[in-house]
Amino acid sequence: MIKNDSKVSRKFMAEELEVNEKTISRYIKEIANIRYVGKGKNGHWEIV
């Protein structure tokens, strides 16, 4: 999802995957090459 849309929200990912937002946050922390740049709606995901 992040590859297709760098502005995708955790909430949207959680709804699509039918899991909790905390689960999404935990999964993202486990992936070392993904980070969020910026704040709130003005930010975006980067894959490094």
CHARMM-style PDB file with segment names, atoms N, HN, CA, C and O in Angstrom:
ATOM      1  N   MET     1       0.819  -1.198   0.000  1.00  0.00      PROA
ATOM      2  CA  MET     1       0.000   0.000   0.000  1.00  0.00      PROA
ATOM      3  C   MET     1       0.862   1.260   0.000  1.00  0.00      PROA
ATOM      4  O   MET     1       0.549   2.234  -0.685  1.00  0.00      PROA
ATOM      5  N   ILE     2       1.942   1.236   0.768  1.00  0.00      PROA
ATOM      6  HN  ILE     2       2.197   0.445   1.324  1.00  0.00      PROA
ATOM      7  CA  ILE     2       2.813   2.404   0.848  1.00  0.00      PROA
ATOM      8  C   ILE     2       3.530   2.634  -0.473  1.00  0.00      PROA
ATOM      9  O   ILE     2       3.759   3.783  -0.852  1.00  0.00      PROA
ATOM     10  N   LYS     3       3.888   1.570  -1.181  1.00  0.00      PROA
ATOM     11  HN  LYS     3       3.702   0.637  -0.873  1.00  0.00      PROA
ATOM     12  CA  LYS     3       4.522   1.729  -2.489  1.00  0.00      PROA
ATOM     13  C   LYS     3       3.581   2.403  -3.478  1.00  0.00      PROA
ATOM     14  O   LYS     3       4.014   3.223  -4.288  1.00  0.00      PROA
ATOM     15  N   ASN     4       2.296   2.063  -3.417  1.00  0.00      PROA
ATOM     16  HN  ASN     4       1.944   1.397  -2.760  1.00  0.00      PROA
ATOM     17  CA  ASN     4       1.314   2.619  -4.344  1.00  0.00      PROA
ATOM     18  C   ASN     4       0.911   4.041  -4.009  1.00  0.00      PROA
ATOM     19  O   ASN     4       0.621   4.827  -4.912  1.00  0.00      PROA
ATOM     20  N   ASP     5       0.885   4.396  -2.710  1.00  0.00      PROA
ATOM     21  HN  ASP     5       1.120   3.758  -1.977  1.00  0.00      PROA
ATOM     22  CA  ASP     5       0.454   5.724  -2.281  1.00  0.00      PROA
ATOM     23  C   ASP     5       1.255   6.137  -1.054  1.00  0.00      PROA
ATOM     24  O   ASP     5       1.011   5.633   0.042  1.00  0.00      PROA
ATOM     25  N   SER     6       2.199   7.039  -1.226  1.00  0.00      PROA
ATOM     26  HN  SER     6       2.397   7.448  -2.117  1.00  0.00      PROA
ATOM     27  CA  SER     6       3.075   7.431  -0.114  1.00  0.00      PROA
ATOM     28  C   SER     6       2.336   8.250   0.943  1.00  0.00      PROA
ATOM     29  O   SER     6       2.874   8.477   2.027  1.00  0.00      PROA
ATOM     30  N   LYS     7       1.127   8.692   0.653  1.00  0.00      PROA
ATOM     31  HN  LYS     7       0.690   8.508  -0.228  1.00  0.00      PROA
ATOM     32  CA  LYS     7       0.355   9.480   1.613  1.00  0.00      PROA
ATOM     33  C   LYS     7      -0.738   8.651   2.289  1.00  0.00      PROA
ATOM     34  O   LYS     7      -1.607   9.211   2.958  1.00  0.00      PROA
ATOM     35  N   VAL     8      -0.710   7.346   2.129  1.00  0.00      PROA
ATOM     36  HN  VAL     8      -0.005   6.891   1.586  1.00  0.00      PROA
ATOM     37  CA  VAL     8      -1.725   6.487   2.733  1.00  0.00      PROA
ATOM     38  C   VAL     8      -1.634   6.568   4.262  1.00  0.00      PROA
ATOM     39  O   VAL     8      -0.539   6.636   4.821  1.00  0.00      PROA
ATOM     40  N   SER     9      -2.783   6.562   4.926  1.00  0.00      PROA
ATOM     41  HN  SER     9      -3.672   6.507   4.472  1.00  0.00      PROA
ATOM     42  CA  SER     9      -2.801   6.692   6.383  1.00  0.00      PROA
ATOM     43  C   SER     9      -2.819   5.325   7.058  1.00  0.00      PROA
ATOM     44  O   SER     9      -3.206   4.318   6.464  1.00  0.00      PROA
ATOM     45  N   ARG    10      -2.391   5.320   8.313  1.00  0.00      PROA
ATOM     46  HN  ARG    10      -2.077   6.138   8.796  1.00  0.00      PROA
ATOM     47  CA  ARG    10      -2.440   4.088   9.103  1.00  0.00      PROA
ATOM     48  C   ARG    10      -3.882   3.634   9.265  1.00  0.00      PROA
ATOM     49  O   ARG    10      -4.177   2.439   9.246  1.00  0.00      PROA
ATOM     50  N   LYS    11      -4.776   4.602   9.423  1.00  0.00      PROA
ATOM     51  HN  LYS    11      -4.537   5.573   9.438  1.00  0.00      PROA
ATOM     52  CA  LYS    11      -6.198   4.284   9.590  1.00  0.00      PROA
ATOM     53  C   LYS    11      -6.739   3.559   8.357  1.00  0.00      PROA
ATOM     54  O   LYS    11      -7.445   2.559   8.483  1.00  0.00      PROA
ATOM     55  N   PHE    12      -6.409   4.059   7.179  1.00  0.00      PROA
ATOM     56  HN  PHE    12      -5.835   4.872   7.077  1.00  0.00      PROA
ATOM     57  CA  PHE    12      -6.862   3.435   5.939  1.00  0.00      PROA
ATOM     58  C   PHE    12      -6.302   2.023   5.808  1.00  0.00      PROA
ATOM     59  O   PHE    12      -7.024   1.093   5.448  1.00  0.00      PROA
ATOM     60  N   MET    13      -5.002   1.867   6.105  1.00  0.00      PROA
ATOM     61  HN  MET    13      -4.416   2.623   6.398  1.00  0.00      PROA
ATOM     62  CA  MET    13      -4.385   0.542   6.030  1.00  0.00      PROA
ATOM     63  C   MET    13      -5.075  -0.425   6.990  1.00  0.00      PROA
ATOM     64  O   MET    13      -5.339  -1.576   6.642  1.00  0.00      PROA
ATOM     65  N   ALA    14      -5.362   0.052   8.194  1.00  0.00      PROA
ATOM     66  HN  ALA    14      -5.147   0.987   8.476  1.00  0.00      PROA
ATOM     67  CA  ALA    14      -6.016  -0.792   9.195  1.00  0.00      PROA
ATOM     68  C   ALA    14      -7.404  -1.221   8.731  1.00  0.00      PROA
ATOM     69  O   ALA    14      -7.784  -2.381   8.896  1.00  0.00      PROA
ATOM     70  N   GLU    15      -8.154  -0.302   8.157  1.00  0.00      PROA
ATOM     71  HN  GLU    15      -7.845   0.640   8.023  1.00  0.00      PROA
ATOM     72  CA  GLU    15      -9.497  -0.625   7.669  1.00  0.00      PROA
ATOM     73  C   GLU    15      -9.444  -1.635   6.525  1.00  0.00      PROA
ATOM     74  O   GLU    15     -10.225  -2.587   6.493  1.00  0.00      PROA
ATOM     75  N   GLU    16      -8.526  -1.427   5.592  1.00  0.00      PROA
ATOM     76  HN  GLU    16      -7.892  -0.654   5.618  1.00  0.00      PROA
ATOM     77  CA  GLU    16      -8.406  -2.327   4.450  1.00  0.00      PROA
ATOM     78  C   GLU    16      -7.970  -3.733   4.862  1.00  0.00      PROA
ATOM     79  O   GLU    16      -8.435  -4.721   4.294  1.00  0.00      PROA
ATOM     80  N   LEU    17      -7.078  -3.821   5.849  1.00  0.00      PROA
ATOM     81  HN  LEU    17      -6.701  -3.019   6.310  1.00  0.00      PROA
ATOM     82  CA  LEU    17      -6.551  -5.113   6.280  1.00  0.00      PROA
ATOM     83  C   LEU    17      -7.339  -5.717   7.434  1.00  0.00      PROA
ATOM     84  O   LEU    17      -7.045  -6.818   7.900  1.00  0.00      PROA
ATOM     85  N   GLU    18      -8.359  -4.964   7.890  1.00  0.00      PROA
ATOM     86  HN  GLU    18      -8.598  -4.070   7.511  1.00  0.00      PROA
ATOM     87  CA  GLU    18      -9.239  -5.403   8.978  1.00  0.00      PROA
ATOM     88  C   GLU    18      -8.466  -5.739  10.255  1.00  0.00      PROA
ATOM     89  O   GLU    18      -8.689  -6.772  10.887  1.00  0.00      PROA
ATOM     90  N   VAL    19      -7.552  -4.833  10.612  1.00  0.00      PROA
ATOM     91  HN  VAL    19      -7.371  -3.994  10.098  1.00  0.00      PROA
ATOM     92  CA  VAL    19      -6.800  -4.935  11.865  1.00  0.00      PROA
ATOM     93  C   VAL    19      -6.842  -3.576  12.555  1.00  0.00      PROA
ATOM     94  O   VAL    19      -7.336  -2.597  11.995  1.00  0.00      PROA
ATOM     95  N   ASN    20      -6.319  -3.530  13.771  1.00  0.00      PROA
ATOM     96  HN  ASN    20      -5.918  -4.326  14.225  1.00  0.00      PROA
ATOM     97  CA  ASN    20      -6.278  -2.303  14.552  1.00  0.00      PROA
ATOM     98  C   ASN    20      -5.140  -1.403  14.077  1.00  0.00      PROA
ATOM     99  O   ASN    20      -4.148  -1.890  13.534  1.00  0.00      PROA
ATOM    100  N   GLU    21      -5.281  -0.089  14.279  1.00  0.00      PROA
ATOM    101  HN  GLU    21      -6.087   0.306  14.719  1.00  0.00      PROA
ATOM    102  CA  GLU    21      -4.223   0.854  13.910  1.00  0.00      PROA
ATOM    103  C   GLU    21      -2.928   0.566  14.656  1.00  0.00      PROA
ATOM    104  O   GLU    21      -1.843   0.740  14.102  1.00  0.00      PROA
ATOM    105  N   LYS    22      -3.029   0.127  15.906  1.00  0.00      PROA
ATOM    106  HN  LYS    22      -3.910  -0.015  16.356  1.00  0.00      PROA
ATOM    107  CA  LYS    22      -1.830  -0.207  16.679  1.00  0.00      PROA
ATOM    108  C   LYS    22      -1.077  -1.358  16.026  1.00  0.00      PROA
ATOM    109  O   LYS    22       0.153  -1.389  16.051  1.00  0.00      PROA
ATOM    110  N   THR    23      -1.801  -2.297  15.446  1.00  0.00      PROA
ATOM    111  HN  THR    23      -2.800  -2.273  15.426  1.00  0.00      PROA
ATOM    112  CA  THR    23      -1.169  -3.423  14.752  1.00  0.00      PROA
ATOM    113  C   THR    23      -0.381  -2.912  13.562  1.00  0.00      PROA
ATOM    114  O   THR    23       0.744  -3.356  13.332  1.00  0.00      PROA
ATOM    115  N   ILE    24      -0.947  -1.991  12.803  1.00  0.00      PROA
ATOM    116  HN  ILE    24      -1.861  -1.630  12.990  1.00  0.00      PROA
ATOM    117  CA  ILE    24      -0.255  -1.396  11.660  1.00  0.00      PROA
ATOM    118  C   ILE    24       1.015  -0.696  12.131  1.00  0.00      PROA
ATOM    119  O   ILE    24       2.075  -0.872  11.530  1.00  0.00      PROA
ATOM    120  N   SER    25       0.922   0.098  13.204  1.00  0.00      PROA
ATOM    121  HN  SER    25       0.061   0.241  13.692  1.00  0.00      PROA
ATOM    122  CA  SER    25       2.085   0.808  13.735  1.00  0.00      PROA
ATOM    123  C   SER    25       3.176  -0.167  14.147  1.00  0.00      PROA
ATOM    124  O   SER    25       4.357   0.075  13.898  1.00  0.00      PROA
ATOM    125  N   ARG    26       2.786  -1.260  14.774  1.00  0.00      PROA
ATOM    126  HN  ARG    26       1.826  -1.457  14.977  1.00  0.00      PROA
ATOM    127  CA  ARG    26       3.754  -2.271  15.214  1.00  0.00      PROA
ATOM    128  C   ARG    26       4.442  -2.915  14.012  1.00  0.00      PROA
ATOM    129  O   ARG    26       5.658  -3.105  14.021  1.00  0.00      PROA
ATOM    130  N   TYR    27       3.677  -3.247  12.988  1.00  0.00      PROA
ATOM    131  HN  TYR    27       2.689  -3.092  12.981  1.00  0.00      PROA
ATOM    132  CA  TYR    27       4.254  -3.849  11.780  1.00  0.00      PROA
ATOM    133  C   TYR    27       5.239  -2.897  11.109  1.00  0.00      PROA
ATOM    134  O   TYR    27       6.310  -3.316  10.668  1.00  0.00      PROA
ATOM    135  N   ILE    28       4.879  -1.617  11.031  1.00  0.00      PROA
ATOM    136  HN  ILE    28       4.009  -1.277  11.389  1.00  0.00      PROA
ATOM    137  CA  ILE    28       5.732  -0.632  10.378  1.00  0.00      PROA
ATOM    138  C   ILE    28       7.045  -0.467  11.148  1.00  0.00      PROA
ATOM    139  O   ILE    28       8.103  -0.321  10.536  1.00  0.00      PROA
ATOM    140  N   LYS    29       6.987  -0.490  12.481  1.00  0.00      PROA
ATOM    141  HN  LYS    29       6.128  -0.609  12.977  1.00  0.00      PROA
ATOM    142  CA  LYS    29       8.204  -0.381  13.283  1.00  0.00      PROA
ATOM    143  C   LYS    29       9.150  -1.543  13.025  1.00  0.00      PROA
ATOM    144  O   LYS    29      10.368  -1.379  13.098  1.00  0.00      PROA
ATOM    145  N   GLU    30       8.604  -2.714  12.724  1.00  0.00      PROA
ATOM    146  HN  GLU    30       7.615  -2.847  12.665  1.00  0.00      PROA
ATOM    147  CA  GLU    30       9.419  -3.905  12.475  1.00  0.00      PROA
ATOM    148  C   GLU    30      10.132  -3.853  11.129  1.00  0.00      PROA
ATOM    149  O   GLU    30      11.128  -4.548  10.928  1.00  0.00      PROA
ATOM    150  N   ILE    31       9.632  -3.039  10.212  1.00  0.00      PROA
ATOM    151  HN  ILE    31       8.823  -2.474  10.376  1.00  0.00      PROA
ATOM    152  CA  ILE    31      10.236  -2.923   8.886  1.00  0.00      PROA
ATOM    153  C   ILE    31      11.209  -1.746   8.915  1.00  0.00      PROA
ATOM    154  O   ILE    31      10.795  -0.591   9.014  1.00  0.00      PROA
ATOM    155  N   ALA    32      12.482  -2.043   8.830  1.00  0.00      PROA
ATOM    156  HN  ALA    32      12.818  -2.981   8.750  1.00  0.00      PROA
ATOM    157  CA  ALA    32      13.521  -1.026   9.025  1.00  0.00      PROA
ATOM    158  C   ALA    32      13.584   0.022   7.919  1.00  0.00      PROA
ATOM    159  O   ALA    32      14.020   1.144   8.177  1.00  0.00      PROA
ATOM    160  N   ASN    33      13.169  -0.298   6.707  1.00  0.00      PROA
ATOM    161  HN  ASN    33      12.814  -1.209   6.497  1.00  0.00      PROA
ATOM    162  CA  ASN    33      13.365   0.636   5.594  1.00  0.00      PROA
ATOM    163  C   ASN    33      12.143   1.513   5.290  1.00  0.00      PROA
ATOM    164  O   ASN    33      12.080   2.121   4.221  1.00  0.00      PROA
ATOM    165  N   ILE    34      11.182   1.587   6.201  1.00  0.00      PROA
ATOM    166  HN  ILE    34      11.233   1.093   7.069  1.00  0.00      PROA
ATOM    167  CA  ILE    34      10.019   2.461   6.018  1.00  0.00      PROA
ATOM    168  C   ILE    34      10.014   3.498   7.130  1.00  0.00      PROA
ATOM    169  O   ILE    34      10.163   3.169   8.306  1.00  0.00      PROA
ATOM    170  N   ARG    35       9.839   4.768   6.734  1.00  0.00      PROA
ATOM    171  HN  ARG    35       9.717   5.036   5.778  1.00  0.00      PROA
ATOM    172  CA  ARG    35       9.743   5.817   7.740  1.00  0.00      PROA
ATOM    173  C   ARG    35       8.762   6.887   7.280  1.00  0.00      PROA
ATOM    174  O   ARG    35       8.529   7.060   6.083  1.00  0.00      PROA
ATOM    175  N   TYR    36       8.193   7.599   8.244  1.00  0.00      PROA
ATOM    176  HN  TYR    36       8.382   7.458   9.216  1.00  0.00      PROA
ATOM    177  CA  TYR    36       7.252   8.674   7.961  1.00  0.00      PROA
ATOM    178  C   TYR    36       7.986   9.998   8.069  1.00  0.00      PROA
ATOM    179  O   TYR    36       8.648  10.262   9.073  1.00  0.00      PROA
ATOM    180  N   VAL    37       7.877  10.823   7.057  1.00  0.00      PROA
ATOM    181  HN  VAL    37       7.339  10.608   6.242  1.00  0.00      PROA
ATOM    182  CA  VAL    37       8.552  12.113   7.010  1.00  0.00      PROA
ATOM    183  C   VAL    37       7.487  13.205   7.079  1.00  0.00      PROA
ATOM    184  O   VAL    37       6.514  13.181   6.326  1.00  0.00      PROA
ATOM    185  N   GLY    38       7.676  14.151   7.976  1.00  0.00      PROA
ATOM    186  HN  GLY    38       8.466  14.171   8.588  1.00  0.00      PROA
ATOM    187  CA  GLY    38       6.722  15.242   8.129  1.00  0.00      PROA
ATOM    188  C   GLY    38       5.780  15.003   9.285  1.00  0.00      PROA
ATOM    189  O   GLY    38       5.971  14.090  10.088  1.00  0.00      PROA
ATOM    190  N   LYS    39       4.756  15.841   9.358  1.00  0.00      PROA
ATOM    191  HN  LYS    39       4.601  16.583   8.706  1.00  0.00      PROA
ATOM    192  CA  LYS    39       3.790  15.729  10.445  1.00  0.00      PROA
ATOM    193  C   LYS    39       2.375  15.644   9.892  1.00  0.00      PROA
ATOM    194  O   LYS    39       2.018  16.326   8.931  1.00  0.00      PROA
ATOM    195  N   GLY    40       1.589  14.800  10.518  1.00  0.00      PROA
ATOM    196  HN  GLY    40       1.878  14.246  11.298  1.00  0.00      PROA
ATOM    197  CA  GLY    40       0.171  14.720  10.210  1.00  0.00      PROA
ATOM    198  C   GLY    40      -0.140  14.544   8.731  1.00  0.00      PROA
ATOM    199  O   GLY    40       0.494  13.751   8.035  1.00  0.00      PROA
ATOM    200  N   LYS    41      -1.121  15.294   8.271  1.00  0.00      PROA
ATOM    201  HN  LYS    41      -1.636  15.938   8.836  1.00  0.00      PROA
ATOM    202  CA  LYS    41      -1.569  15.157   6.880  1.00  0.00      PROA
ATOM    203  C   LYS    41      -0.564  15.691   5.869  1.00  0.00      PROA
ATOM    204  O   LYS    41      -0.651  15.381   4.681  1.00  0.00      PROA
ATOM    205  N   ASN    42       0.389  16.493   6.335  1.00  0.00      PROA
ATOM    206  HN  ASN    42       0.460  16.744   7.300  1.00  0.00      PROA
ATOM    207  CA  ASN    42       1.391  17.060   5.433  1.00  0.00      PROA
ATOM    208  C   ASN    42       2.549  16.112   5.192  1.00  0.00      PROA
ATOM    209  O   ASN    42       3.379  16.372   4.320  1.00  0.00      PROA
ATOM    210  N   GLY    43       2.630  15.017   5.939  1.00  0.00      PROA
ATOM    211  HN  GLY    43       1.956  14.806   6.647  1.00  0.00      PROA
ATOM    212  CA  GLY    43       3.741  14.083   5.812  1.00  0.00      PROA
ATOM    213  C   GLY    43       3.488  13.009   4.772  1.00  0.00      PROA
ATOM    214  O   GLY    43       2.425  12.950   4.153  1.00  0.00      PROA
ATOM    215  N   HSD    44       4.503  12.151   4.594  1.00  0.00      PROA
ATOM    216  HN  HSD    44       5.366  12.198   5.097  1.00  0.00      PROA
ATOM    217  CA  HSD    44       4.385  11.045   3.654  1.00  0.00      PROA
ATOM    218  C   HSD    44       5.347   9.931   4.065  1.00  0.00      PROA
ATOM    219  O   HSD    44       6.285  10.157   4.830  1.00  0.00      PROA
ATOM    220  N   TRP    45       5.106   8.750   3.557  1.00  0.00      PROA
ATOM    221  HN  TRP    45       4.344   8.567   2.936  1.00  0.00      PROA
ATOM    222  CA  TRP    45       5.955   7.590   3.829  1.00  0.00      PROA
ATOM    223  C   TRP    45       7.110   7.549   2.850  1.00  0.00      PROA
ATOM    224  O   TRP    45       6.950   7.886   1.677  1.00  0.00      PROA
ATOM    225  N   GLU    46       8.274   7.137   3.331  1.00  0.00      PROA
ATOM    226  HN  GLU    46       8.404   6.864   4.284  1.00  0.00      PROA
ATOM    227  CA  GLU    46       9.431   6.929   2.466  1.00  0.00      PROA
ATOM    228  C   GLU    46       9.954   5.516   2.657  1.00  0.00      PROA
ATOM    229  O   GLU    46      10.053   5.015   3.777  1.00  0.00      PROA
ATOM    230  N   ILE    47      10.284   4.890   1.548  1.00  0.00      PROA
ATOM    231  HN  ILE    47      10.204   5.296   0.638  1.00  0.00      PROA
ATOM    232  CA  ILE    47      10.932   3.576   1.582  1.00  0.00      PROA
ATOM    233  C   ILE    47      12.384   3.819   1.207  1.00  0.00      PROA
ATOM    234  O   ILE    47      12.685   4.245   0.091  1.00  0.00      PROA
ATOM    235  N   VAL    48      13.286   3.544   2.150  1.00  0.00      PROA
ATOM    236  HN  VAL    48      13.042   3.198   3.056  1.00  0.00      PROA
ATOM    237  CA  VAL    48      14.711   3.816   1.921  1.00  0.00      PROA
ATOM    238  C   VAL    48      15.486   2.563   1.594  1.00  0.00      PROA
ATOM    239  OT1 VAL    48      16.695   2.624   1.375  1.00  0.00      PROA
TER     240      VAL     48
END
